[in-house]
Amino acid sequence: MSNAENLFQNKQLDQQARQQRLSQVLRRPDIWQAANEQQRTRHGIASGYPGLDALLTGHGWPRGATTELLVDQSGIGELSLLLPALADMTQREQMVVLINPPFIPYAPALAAAGVRLEKLLILHPRGQRDQLWAMEQTLQSGCCGALLSWQAGPPPADKDLRRLQVAARDGNAVHFHFRPSSSAASPSPAALRLQLASDGEQLVLQLHKQLGGSAGQRLHLARNSDLTRRDRPLH
C-alpha cells in the first residue's frame, strides 16, 4: 500500500473516531441542543387562553421545559393563568406538584376549576439544597405532569437552572418556576419567560423570551385572585 493510500485510510479512521466521540457527547442528557429543543416545543400544552396560545411558539406551554413566571406580588391571579392546563393534566391522571407555594391554595376554587385535588401534591423542602433536589427528582420522575415552584431565598445558580431544564426535558414535564421580576435582568436557560402584573381586574403578561419565537408582546387576561388563602401565608 502506497504512502498516499495509508494517509487516506488514516484520515478516514480519524474522521470516524471524531464522529463517534461527537455522537457520544450529544447523547449526554446534560447537553442542550437548540435544534432538538425547537422541535420539542412545537407542540405545547394548551393554556386555555387562545390569545396567549397564539403568541407562543408551540401554541401552548412548552412541554418538557421550564417556563419562568416573573411576579413580585403573590395572589394577583397568577394561578388562574395555569388553571386550565393543570385541570386538564389532573383529569388525565397526571400529578401536579407545588413546591414552596407562598400561600395555601384554596381547594374549593381549584376544584371548581376542574382540578382533581387528589392529584395535587404540596411539598415544603427545608433549605435551598433540598428544594433543588426535590424539584429535580420530581421533574425527571416521569410521573409528574407539571411542577410549580417558587423561588425562596437566594436566586439559584445558572448551573442549577440548567439542571432543572434538563430534568424537565428528561421527564417530559412542564415546569412553572415563579421568580421575582428583578430576575428578568439576568439570563436564564428557561424556554419561556413571562412577566406578570395586576391591572385592575386583569392580569398583564409581558413576553420576555421564548425559544424559537418572538418576544416583547403584551397581553391582558381576565384574572382570578381567589385561588389562594391570603390570610394563611406559608412563609
CYANA upper distance limits for C-alpha pairs under 8 A (distance plus 0.5 A):
  1 MET  CA      5 GLU  CA      6.69
  1 MET  CA      6 ASN  CA      7.18
  2 SER  CA      6 ASN  CA      6.78
  3 ASN  CA      7 LEU  CA      6.61
  4 ALA  CA      8 PHE  CA      6.67
  5 GLU  CA      9 GLN  CA      6.64
  6 ASN  CA     10 ASN  CA      6.64
  7 LEU  CA     11 LYS  CA      6.74
  8 PHE  CA     12 GLN  CA      6.86
  9 GLN  CA     13 LEU  CA      6.82
 10 ASN  CA     14 ASP  CA      6.64
 11 LYS  CA     15 GLN  CA      6.62
 12 GLN  CA     16 GLN  CA      6.70
 13 LEU  CA     17 ALA  CA      6.65
 14 ASP  CA     18 ARG  CA      6.71
 15 GLN  CA     19 GLN  CA      6.69
 16 GLN  CA     20 GLN  CA      6.64
 17 ALA  CA     21 ARG  CA      6.74
 18 ARG  CA     22 LEU  CA      6.64
 19 GLN  CA     23 SER  CA      6.63
 20 GLN  CA     24 GLN  CA      6.79
 21 ARG  CA     25 VAL  CA      6.83
 22 LEU  CA     26 LEU  CA      6.71
 23 SER  CA     27 ARG  CA      6.78
 24 GLN  CA     28 ARG  CA      7.39
 25 VAL  CA     31 ILE  CA      7.99
 26 LEU  CA     31 ILE  CA      6.79
 27 ARG  CA     31 ILE  CA      8.11
 29 PRO  CA    166 VAL  CA      7.36
 29 PRO  CA    170 ASP  CA      8.14
 30 ASP  CA    163 ARG  CA      7.84
 30 ASP  CA    166 VAL  CA      6.73
 32 TRP  CA     37 GLU  CA      8.19
 32 TRP  CA    166 VAL  CA      8.31
 33 GLN  CA     37 GLU  CA      6.71
 34 ALA  CA     38 GLN  CA      6.62
 35 ALA  CA     39 GLN  CA      6.88
 36 ASN  CA     40 ARG  CA      6.67
 37 GLU  CA     41 THR  CA      6.75
 38 GLN  CA     42 ARG  CA      6.97
 38 GLN  CA    211 LEU  CA      7.38
 38 GLN  CA    212 GLY  CA      6.49
 40 ARG  CA     63 ARG  CA      7.72
 40 ARG  CA     64 GLY  CA      8.09
 41 THR  CA     57 THR  CA      7.62
 41 THR  CA     58 GLY  CA      5.84
 41 THR  CA     62 PRO  CA      5.67
 41 THR  CA     63 ARG  CA      6.62
 41 THR  CA     64 GLY  CA      8.35
 42 ARG  CA     57 THR  CA      6.73
 42 ARG  CA     58 GLY  CA      4.44
 42 ARG  CA     59 HIS  CA      7.92
 42 ARG  CA     62 PRO  CA      8.31
 43 HIS  CA     58 GLY  CA      5.16
 43 HIS  CA     59 HIS  CA      7.26
 43 HIS  CA     60 GLY  CA      7.79
 43 HIS  CA     62 PRO  CA      7.90
 43 HIS  CA     63 ARG  CA      7.95
 44 GLY  CA     58 GLY  CA      5.06
 44 GLY  CA     59 HIS  CA      6.19
 44 GLY  CA     60 GLY  CA      4.77
 44 GLY  CA     61 TRP  CA      5.47
 44 GLY  CA     62 PRO  CA      5.23
 44 GLY  CA     63 ARG  CA      5.98
 45 ILE  CA     58 GLY  CA      8.39
 45 ILE  CA     59 HIS  CA      7.92
 45 ILE  CA     60 GLY  CA      5.10
 45 ILE  CA     61 TRP  CA      5.38
 45 ILE  CA     62 PRO  CA      7.07
 45 ILE  CA     63 ARG  CA      7.03
 45 ILE  CA     85 ALA  CA      7.49
 46 ALA  CA     53 ASP  CA      7.12
 46 ALA  CA     59 HIS  CA      7.16
 46 ALA  CA     60 GLY  CA      4.80
 46 ALA  CA     61 TRP  CA      6.83
 46 ALA  CA     85 ALA  CA      6.99
 47 SER  CA     52 LEU  CA      7.78
 47 SER  CA     53 ASP  CA      6.92
 47 SER  CA     60 GLY  CA      5.94
 47 SER  CA     61 TRP  CA      6.73
 47 SER  CA     81 LEU  CA      8.12
 47 SER  CA     82 LEU  CA      7.30
 47 SER  CA     84 PRO  CA      6.68
 47 SER  CA     85 ALA  CA      5.94
 48 GLY  CA     53 ASP  CA      8.32
 48 GLY  CA     84 PRO  CA      5.78
 48 GLY  CA     85 ALA  CA      7.17
 49 TYR  CA     53 ASP  CA      6.73
 50 PRO  CA     54 ALA  CA      6.57
 51 GLY  CA     55 LEU  CA      7.33
 51 GLY  CA    219 LEU  CA      8.29
 52 LEU  CA     56 LEU  CA      7.06
 52 LEU  CA     59 HIS  CA      8.48
 52 LEU  CA     60 GLY  CA      8.08
 52 LEU  CA    219 LEU  CA      7.84
 53 ASP  CA     58 GLY  CA      8.24
 53 ASP  CA     59 HIS  CA      4.89
 53 ASP  CA     60 GLY  CA      5.30
 53 ASP  CA     61 TRP  CA      8.32
 54 ALA  CA     59 HIS  CA      6.21
 54 ALA  CA     60 GLY  CA      8.45
 55 LEU  CA     59 HIS  CA      7.55
 55 LEU  CA    217 GLN  CA      8.49
 56 LEU  CA     60 GLY  CA      6.38
 56 LEU  CA     61 TRP  CA      7.94
 56 LEU  CA    210 GLN  CA      8.00
 56 LEU  CA    213 GLY  CA      7.79
 57 THR  CA    210 GLN  CA      7.88
 57 THR  CA    211 LEU  CA      8.13
 57 THR  CA    212 GLY  CA      7.20
 57 THR  CA    213 GLY  CA      6.00
 58 GLY  CA     62 PRO  CA      6.99
 61 TRP  CA     67 THR  CA      8.19
 61 TRP  CA    174 VAL  CA      8.08
 62 PRO  CA     66 THR  CA      8.07
 62 PRO  CA     67 THR  CA      7.86
 62 PRO  CA    174 VAL  CA      7.41
 62 PRO  CA    191 ALA  CA      7.69
 62 PRO  CA    192 LEU  CA      8.00
 63 ARG  CA    169 ARG  CA      8.27
 63 ARG  CA    172 ASN  CA      6.81
 63 ARG  CA    173 ALA  CA      6.72
 63 ARG  CA    174 VAL  CA      5.80
 64 GLY  CA    165 GLN  CA      8.42
 64 GLY  CA    168 ALA  CA      5.36
 64 GLY  CA    169 ARG  CA      4.54
 64 GLY  CA    170 ASP  CA      7.61
 64 GLY  CA    171 GLY  CA      7.31
 64 GLY  CA    172 ASN  CA      4.54
 64 GLY  CA    173 ALA  CA      5.21
 64 GLY  CA    174 VAL  CA      5.96
 64 GLY  CA    175 HIS  CA      8.10
 65 ALA  CA    165 GLN  CA      6.10
 65 ALA  CA    166 VAL  CA      8.16
 65 ALA  CA    168 ALA  CA      5.71
 65 ALA  CA    169 ARG  CA      6.06
 65 ALA  CA    172 ASN  CA      8.08
 65 ALA  CA    173 ALA  CA      7.39
 65 ALA  CA    174 VAL  CA      6.32
 65 ALA  CA    175 HIS  CA      6.64
 65 ALA  CA    190 ALA  CA      7.52
 65 ALA  CA    191 ALA  CA      6.62
 66 THR  CA    164 LEU  CA      7.99
 66 THR  CA    165 GLN  CA      6.08
 66 THR  CA    168 ALA  CA      7.28
 66 THR  CA    174 VAL  CA      6.99
 66 THR  CA    175 HIS  CA      5.08
 66 THR  CA    176 PHE  CA      6.53
 66 THR  CA    177 HIS  CA      7.45
 66 THR  CA    190 ALA  CA      5.46
 66 THR  CA    191 ALA  CA      6.30
 66 THR  CA    192 LEU  CA      7.35
 67 THR  CA    174 VAL  CA      8.20
 67 THR  CA    175 HIS  CA      6.43
 67 THR  CA    176 PHE  CA      5.43
 67 THR  CA    177 HIS  CA      6.63
 67 THR  CA    190 ALA  CA      6.27
 67 THR  CA    191 ALA  CA      6.53
 67 THR  CA    192 LEU  CA      5.19
 67 THR  CA    193 ARG  CA      6.30
 67 THR  CA    194 LEU  CA      8.27
 68 GLU  CA    176 PHE  CA      6.41
 68 GLU  CA    177 HIS  CA      5.29
 68 GLU  CA    178 PHE  CA      6.40
 68 GLU  CA    179 ARG  CA      7.37
 68 GLU  CA    190 ALA  CA      6.92
 68 GLU  CA    192 LEU  CA      6.67
 68 GLU  CA    193 ARG  CA      5.16
 68 GLU  CA    194 LEU  CA      6.76
 69 LEU  CA    176 PHE  CA      7.37
 69 LEU  CA    177 HIS  CA      6.49
 69 LEU  CA    178 PHE  CA      5.28
 69 LEU  CA    179 ARG  CA      6.70
 69 LEU  CA    193 ARG  CA      6.53
 69 LEU  CA    194 LEU  CA      5.54
 69 LEU  CA    195 GLN  CA      6.27
 69 LEU  CA    196 LEU  CA      7.29
 70 LEU  CA    178 PHE  CA      6.36
 70 LEU  CA    179 ARG  CA      5.41
 70 LEU  CA    180 PRO  CA      5.72
 70 LEU  CA    181 SER  CA      5.19
 70 LEU  CA    183 SER  CA      7.78
 70 LEU  CA    184 ALA  CA      7.77
 70 LEU  CA    193 ARG  CA      7.83
 70 LEU  CA    194 LEU  CA      6.52
 70 LEU  CA    195 GLN  CA      4.93
 70 LEU  CA    196 LEU  CA      6.42
 71 VAL  CA    178 PHE  CA      7.38
 71 VAL  CA    179 ARG  CA      6.75
 71 VAL  CA    180 PRO  CA      5.63
 71 VAL  CA    181 SER  CA      5.75
 71 VAL  CA    195 GLN  CA      6.59
 71 VAL  CA    196 LEU  CA      5.71
 71 VAL  CA    197 ALA  CA      7.08
 72 ASP  CA    179 ARG  CA      8.28
 72 ASP  CA    180 PRO  CA      5.54
 72 ASP  CA    181 SER  CA      6.23
 72 ASP  CA    197 ALA  CA      8.40
 74 SER  CA     78 GLU  CA      7.95
 74 SER  CA    102 PRO  CA      7.74
 75 GLY  CA     79 LEU  CA      8.34
 75 GLY  CA    225 SER  CA      6.19
 75 GLY  CA    226 ASP  CA      8.28
 75 GLY  CA    227 LEU  CA      8.13
 75 GLY  CA    228 THR  CA      6.97
 75 GLY  CA    230 ARG  CA      7.65
 76 ILE  CA    197 ALA  CA      7.85
 76 ILE  CA    198 SER  CA      6.46
 76 ILE  CA    203 LEU  CA      8.04
 76 ILE  CA    223 ARG  CA      8.19
 76 ILE  CA    224 ASN  CA      8.06
 76 ILE  CA    225 SER  CA      5.78
 77 GLY  CA     81 LEU  CA      7.52
 77 GLY  CA    198 SER  CA      8.37
 77 GLY  CA    203 LEU  CA      7.35
 77 GLY  CA    223 ARG  CA      5.65
 77 GLY  CA    224 ASN  CA      5.31
 77 GLY  CA    225 SER  CA      4.69
 77 GLY  CA    226 ASP  CA      7.95
 77 GLY  CA    227 LEU  CA      7.89
 78 GLU  CA     82 LEU  CA      7.82
 78 GLU  CA    196 LEU  CA      7.80
 78 GLU  CA    203 LEU  CA      8.16
 78 GLU  CA    223 ARG  CA      8.17
 78 GLU  CA    225 SER  CA      8.22
 79 LEU  CA     83 LEU  CA      6.76
 79 LEU  CA    224 ASN  CA      8.48
 79 LEU  CA    227 LEU  CA      7.43
 80 SER  CA     84 PRO  CA      8.36
 80 SER  CA    223 ARG  CA      6.71
 80 SER  CA    224 ASN  CA      6.16
 80 SER  CA    225 SER  CA      7.99
 80 SER  CA    227 LEU  CA      7.82
 81 LEU  CA    223 ARG  CA      7.90
 82 LEU  CA     86 LEU  CA      6.65
 83 LEU  CA     87 ALA  CA      6.35
 83 LEU  CA    110 LEU  CA      8.22
 83 LEU  CA    113 ALA  CA      7.41
 83 LEU  CA    115 VAL  CA      8.06
 84 PRO  CA     88 ASP  CA      6.73
 84 PRO  CA    113 ALA  CA      7.99
 84 PRO  CA    114 GLY  CA      8.40
 85 ALA  CA     89 MET  CA      6.74
 86 LEU  CA     90 THR  CA      6.74
 86 LEU  CA     96 VAL  CA      7.53
 86 LEU  CA    115 VAL  CA      7.03
 86 LEU  CA    146 ALA  CA      7.87
 87 ALA  CA     91 GLN  CA      6.63
 87 ALA  CA    113 ALA  CA      7.40
 87 ALA  CA    114 GLY  CA      5.53
 87 ALA  CA    115 VAL  CA      4.65
 87 ALA  CA    116 ARG  CA      7.41
 88 ASP  CA     92 ARG  CA      6.83
 88 ASP  CA    114 GLY  CA      8.19
 88 ASP  CA    115 VAL  CA      8.04
 89 MET  CA     93 GLU  CA      7.11
 89 MET  CA     94 GLN  CA      5.74
 89 MET  CA     95 MET  CA      7.81
 89 MET  CA     96 VAL  CA      8.11
 89 MET  CA    145 GLY  CA      6.74
 89 MET  CA    146 ALA  CA      8.35
 90 THR  CA     94 GLN  CA      5.39
 90 THR  CA     95 MET  CA      6.57
 90 THR  CA     96 VAL  CA      7.43
 90 THR  CA    115 VAL  CA      6.60
 90 THR  CA    116 ARG  CA      6.09
 90 THR  CA    119 LYS  CA      6.27
 90 THR  CA    120 LEU  CA      8.32
 90 THR  CA    145 GLY  CA      8.48
 91 GLN  CA    114 GLY  CA      8.27
 91 GLN  CA    115 VAL  CA      7.66
 91 GLN  CA    116 ARG  CA      6.97
 93 GLU  CA    119 LYS  CA      7.64
 94 GLN  CA    119 LYS  CA      7.32
 94 GLN  CA    143 CYS  CA      7.35
 94 GLN  CA    144 CYS  CA      6.60
 94 GLN  CA    145 GLY  CA      5.58
 95 MET  CA    119 LYS  CA      5.42
 95 MET  CA    120 LEU  CA      6.63
 95 MET  CA    121 LEU  CA      7.92
 95 MET  CA    143 CYS  CA      7.22
 95 MET  CA    144 CYS  CA      5.40
 95 MET  CA    145 GLY  CA      5.93
 95 MET  CA    146 ALA  CA      7.43
 96 VAL  CA    119 LYS  CA      6.71
 96 VAL  CA    120 LEU  CA      5.57
 96 VAL  CA    121 LEU  CA      6.82
 96 VAL  CA    144 CYS  CA      6.64
 96 VAL  CA    145 GLY  CA      6.30
 96 VAL  CA    146 ALA  CA      5.44
 96 VAL  CA    147 LEU  CA      6.39
 96 VAL  CA    148 LEU  CA      8.22
 97 VAL  CA    120 LEU  CA      6.47
 97 VAL  CA    121 LEU  CA      5.26
 97 VAL  CA    122 ILE  CA      6.34
 97 VAL  CA    123 LEU  CA      7.91
 97 VAL  CA    138 THR  CA      8.47
 97 VAL  CA    144 CYS  CA      7.71
 97 VAL  CA    146 ALA  CA      6.92
 97 VAL  CA    147 LEU  CA      5.32
 97 VAL  CA    148 LEU  CA      6.66
 98 LEU  CA    120 LEU  CA      8.19
 98 LEU  CA    121 LEU  CA      6.68
 98 LEU  CA    122 ILE  CA      5.21
 98 LEU  CA    123 LEU  CA      6.65
 98 LEU  CA    147 LEU  CA      6.44
 98 LEU  CA    148 LEU  CA      5.22
 98 LEU  CA    149 SER  CA      6.36
 99 ILE  CA    122 ILE  CA      6.42
 99 ILE  CA    123 LEU  CA      5.31
 99 ILE  CA    124 HIS  CA      6.35
 99 ILE  CA    125 PRO  CA      8.03
 99 ILE  CA    131 GLN  CA      8.12
 99 ILE  CA    135 MET  CA      8.01
 99 ILE  CA    147 LEU  CA      8.06
 99 ILE  CA    148 LEU  CA      6.70
 99 ILE  CA    149 SER  CA      5.24
 99 ILE  CA    150 TRP  CA      7.09
100 ASN  CA    122 ILE  CA      8.05
100 ASN  CA    123 LEU  CA      6.79
100 ASN  CA    124 HIS  CA      5.54
100 ASN  CA    125 PRO  CA      7.79
100 ASN  CA    149 SER  CA      6.81
100 ASN  CA    150 TRP  CA      6.25
100 ASN  CA    151 GLN  CA      8.39
100 ASN  CA    152 ALA  CA      8.03
101 PRO  CA    122 ILE  CA      8.44
101 PRO  CA    149 SER  CA      7.40
101 PRO  CA    150 TRP  CA      6.45
101 PRO  CA    234 LEU  CA      7.68
102 PRO  CA    150 TRP  CA      8.02
102 PRO  CA    233 PRO  CA      6.51
102 PRO  CA    234 LEU  CA      5.71
102 PRO  CA    235 HIS  CA      6.25
103 PHE  CA    228 THR  CA      6.48
103 PHE  CA    229 ARG  CA      6.67
103 PHE  CA    230 ARG  CA      6.76
103 PHE  CA    232 ARG  CA      6.67
103 PHE  CA    233 PRO  CA      5.02
103 PHE  CA    234 LEU  CA      5.67
103 PHE  CA    235 HIS  CA      8.10
104 ILE  CA    228 THR  CA      6.15
104 ILE  CA    229 ARG  CA      5.96
104 ILE  CA    230 ARG  CA      8.13
104 ILE  CA    232 ARG  CA      6.77
104 ILE  CA    233 PRO  CA      7.11
104 ILE  CA    234 LEU  CA      7.15
105 PRO  CA    110 LEU  CA      8.20
105 PRO  CA    227 LEU  CA      6.39
105 PRO  CA    228 THR  CA      4.88
105 PRO  CA    229 ARG  CA      6.75
106 TYR  CA    110 LEU  CA      6.90
106 TYR  CA    226 ASP  CA      7.89
106 TYR  CA    227 LEU  CA      5.47
106 TYR  CA    228 THR  CA      5.19
106 TYR  CA    229 ARG  CA      6.19
107 ALA  CA    111 ALA  CA      6.57
107 ALA  CA    117 LEU  CA      7.81
107 ALA  CA    227 LEU  CA      8.23
108 PRO  CA    112 ALA  CA      6.57
109 ALA  CA    113 ALA  CA      6.77
109 ALA  CA    226 ASP  CA      7.70
109 ALA  CA    227 LEU  CA      6.24
110 LEU  CA    114 GLY  CA      7.12
110 LEU  CA    115 VAL  CA      5.94
110 LEU  CA    116 ARG  CA      8.48
110 LEU  CA    117 LEU  CA      8.12
110 LEU  CA    227 LEU  CA      7.23
111 ALA  CA    115 VAL  CA      5.44
111 ALA  CA    116 ARG  CA      6.71
111 ALA  CA    117 LEU  CA      7.09
116 ARG  CA    120 LEU  CA      7.59
124 HIS  CA    131 GLN  CA      8.20
125 PRO  CA    130 ASP  CA      6.07
125 PRO  CA    131 GLN  CA      5.58
125 PRO  CA    134 ALA  CA      7.74
126 ARG  CA    130 ASP  CA      6.41
126 ARG  CA    131 GLN  CA      7.18
127 GLY  CA    131 GLN  CA      6.72
128 GLN  CA    132 LEU  CA      6.62
128 GLN  CA    152 ALA  CA      7.86
128 GLN  CA    153 GLY  CA      7.74
129 ARG  CA    133 TRP  CA      6.70
130 ASP  CA    134 ALA  CA      6.58
131 GLN  CA    135 MET  CA      6.65
132 LEU  CA    136 GLU  CA      6.60
132 LEU  CA    160 ASP  CA      8.07
133 TRP  CA    137 GLN  CA      6.60
134 ALA  CA    138 THR  CA      6.49
135 MET  CA    139 LEU  CA      6.62
135 MET  CA    147 LEU  CA      8.18
135 MET  CA    149 SER  CA      8.16
135 MET  CA    164 LEU  CA      7.72
136 GLU  CA    140 GLN  CA      6.75
136 GLU  CA    163 ARG  CA      7.79
136 GLU  CA    164 LEU  CA      6.09
136 GLU  CA    167 ALA  CA      6.27
136 GLU  CA    168 ALA  CA      8.33
137 GLN  CA    141 SER  CA      6.41
137 GLN  CA    167 ALA  CA      8.15
138 THR  CA    142 GLY  CA      8.42
138 THR  CA    143 CYS  CA      8.48
138 THR  CA    144 CYS  CA      7.09
138 THR  CA    147 LEU  CA      8.03
139 LEU  CA    144 CYS  CA      6.95
139 LEU  CA    146 ALA  CA      8.40
139 LEU  CA    147 LEU  CA      7.40
139 LEU  CA    164 LEU  CA      7.97
139 LEU  CA    167 ALA  CA      5.90
139 LEU  CA    168 ALA  CA      5.46
139 LEU  CA    170 ASP  CA      8.33
139 LEU  CA    171 GLY  CA      6.11
139 LEU  CA    172 ASN  CA      8.32
139 LEU  CA    173 ALA  CA      6.41
139 LEU  CA    175 HIS  CA      7.99
140 GLN  CA    167 ALA  CA      5.17
140 GLN  CA    168 ALA  CA      6.41
140 GLN  CA    169 ARG  CA      8.09
140 GLN  CA    170 ASP  CA      6.03
140 GLN  CA    171 GLY  CA      4.51
140 GLN  CA    172 ASN  CA      8.09
140 GLN  CA    173 ALA  CA      8.04
141 SER  CA    171 GLY  CA      6.27
142 GLY  CA    170 ASP  CA      8.26
142 GLY  CA    171 GLY  CA      4.88
142 GLY  CA    172 ASN  CA      7.24
142 GLY  CA    173 ALA  CA      7.74
143 CYS  CA    171 GLY  CA      8.16
144 CYS  CA    171 GLY  CA      8.18
144 CYS  CA    173 ALA  CA      6.65
145 GLY  CA    172 ASN  CA      8.36
145 GLY  CA    173 ALA  CA      5.72
145 GLY  CA    174 VAL  CA      6.78
146 ALA  CA    173 ALA  CA      6.05
146 ALA  CA    174 VAL  CA      5.07
146 ALA  CA    175 HIS  CA      6.21
146 ALA  CA    176 PHE  CA      7.94
147 LEU  CA    173 ALA  CA      7.89
147 LEU  CA    174 VAL  CA      6.83
147 LEU  CA    175 HIS  CA      5.37
147 LEU  CA    176 PHE  CA      6.60
148 LEU  CA    175 HIS  CA      6.63
148 LEU  CA    176 PHE  CA      5.29
148 LEU  CA    177 HIS  CA      6.39
148 LEU  CA    178 PHE  CA      8.09
149 SER  CA    175 HIS  CA      8.29
149 SER  CA    176 PHE  CA      6.88
149 SER  CA    177 HIS  CA      5.40
149 SER  CA    178 PHE  CA      6.61
150 TRP  CA    177 HIS  CA      6.42
150 TRP  CA    178 PHE  CA      5.23
150 TRP  CA    179 ARG  CA      6.95
151 GLN  CA    155 PRO  CA      7.48
151 GLN  CA    177 HIS  CA      7.87
151 GLN  CA    178 PHE  CA      6.66
151 GLN  CA    179 ARG  CA      5.99
151 GLN  CA    180 PRO  CA      8.41
156 PRO  CA    160 ASP  CA      6.67
156 PRO  CA    161 LEU  CA      7.17
157 ALA  CA    161 LEU  CA      6.99
158 ASP  CA    162 ARG  CA      6.77
158 ASP  CA    188 SER  CA      7.62
158 ASP  CA    189 PRO  CA      8.35
159 LYS  CA    163 ARG  CA      6.74
160 ASP  CA    164 LEU  CA      6.85
161 LEU  CA    165 GLN  CA      6.77
161 LEU  CA    188 SER  CA      7.90
161 LEU  CA    189 PRO  CA      7.26
161 LEU  CA    190 ALA  CA      8.28
162 ARG  CA    166 VAL  CA      6.70
162 ARG  CA    189 PRO  CA      6.55
163 ARG  CA    167 ALA  CA      6.59
164 LEU  CA    168 ALA  CA      6.60
165 GLN  CA    169 ARG  CA      6.81
165 GLN  CA    189 PRO  CA      7.66
165 GLN  CA    190 ALA  CA      7.25
166 VAL  CA    170 ASP  CA      6.64
167 ALA  CA    171 GLY  CA      6.60
168 ALA  CA    172 ASN  CA      6.16
168 ALA  CA    173 ALA  CA      5.47
168 ALA  CA    174 VAL  CA      7.02
168 ALA  CA    175 HIS  CA      6.99
169 ARG  CA    173 ALA  CA      7.17
179 ARG  CA    183 SER  CA      7.14
181 SER  CA    195 GLN  CA      7.22
182 SER  CA    186 SER  CA      8.49
184 ALA  CA    208 HIS  CA      8.33
191 ALA  CA    209 LYS  CA      7.95
191 ALA  CA    210 GLN  CA      6.03
191 ALA  CA    211 LEU  CA      5.61
192 LEU  CA    208 HIS  CA      8.24
192 LEU  CA    209 LYS  CA      5.95
192 LEU  CA    210 GLN  CA      4.84
192 LEU  CA    211 LEU  CA      7.00
193 ARG  CA    207 LEU  CA      6.88
193 ARG  CA    208 HIS  CA      5.88
193 ARG  CA    209 LYS  CA      5.55
193 ARG  CA    210 GLN  CA      6.99
194 LEU  CA    205 LEU  CA      6.79
194 LEU  CA    206 GLN  CA      6.05
194 LEU  CA    207 LEU  CA      5.28
194 LEU  CA    208 HIS  CA      6.14
194 LEU  CA    209 LYS  CA      7.72
195 GLN  CA    204 VAL  CA      8.48
195 GLN  CA    205 LEU  CA      6.15
195 GLN  CA    206 GLN  CA      5.48
195 GLN  CA    207 LEU  CA      7.08
195 GLN  CA    208 HIS  CA      7.51
196 LEU  CA    203 LEU  CA      7.28
196 LEU  CA    204 VAL  CA      6.13
196 LEU  CA    205 LEU  CA      5.43
196 LEU  CA    206 GLN  CA      7.10
197 ALA  CA    203 LEU  CA      6.40
197 ALA  CA    204 VAL  CA      5.62
197 ALA  CA    205 LEU  CA      7.31
198 SER  CA    202 GLN  CA      6.69
198 SER  CA    203 LEU  CA      5.44
198 SER  CA    204 VAL  CA      6.50
199 ASP  CA    203 LEU  CA      6.47
199 ASP  CA    204 VAL  CA      6.94
201 GLU  CA    222 ALA  CA      6.89
201 GLU  CA    223 ARG  CA      6.70
202 GLN  CA    220 HIS  CA      6.55
202 GLN  CA    221 LEU  CA      5.83
202 GLN  CA    222 ALA  CA      5.14
202 GLN  CA    223 ARG  CA      5.69
203 LEU  CA    220 HIS  CA      6.15
203 LEU  CA    221 LEU  CA      5.60
203 LEU  CA    222 ALA  CA      6.56
203 LEU  CA    223 ARG  CA      5.92
204 VAL  CA    218 ARG  CA      7.55
204 VAL  CA    219 LEU  CA      6.29
204 VAL  CA    220 HIS  CA      5.16
204 VAL  CA    221 LEU  CA      6.99
205 LEU  CA    218 ARG  CA      6.01
205 LEU  CA    219 LEU  CA      5.56
205 LEU  CA    220 HIS  CA      6.81
205 LEU  CA    221 LEU  CA      8.35
206 GLN  CA    216 GLY  CA      7.09
206 GLN  CA    217 GLN  CA      6.48
206 GLN  CA    218 ARG  CA      5.12
206 GLN  CA    219 LEU  CA      7.16
207 LEU  CA    215 ALA  CA      5.86
207 LEU  CA    216 GLY  CA      5.69
207 LEU  CA    217 GLN  CA      5.87
207 LEU  CA    218 ARG  CA      6.83
208 HIS  CA    215 ALA  CA      5.98
208 HIS  CA    216 GLY  CA      6.17
208 HIS  CA    217 GLN  CA      8.43
209 LYS  CA    213 GLY  CA      8.45
209 LYS  CA    214 SER  CA      7.78
209 LYS  CA    215 ALA  CA      5.75
209 LYS  CA    216 GLY  CA      8.12
210 GLN  CA    214 SER  CA      7.11
210 GLN  CA    215 ALA  CA      6.94
229 ARG  CA    233 PRO  CA      7.80
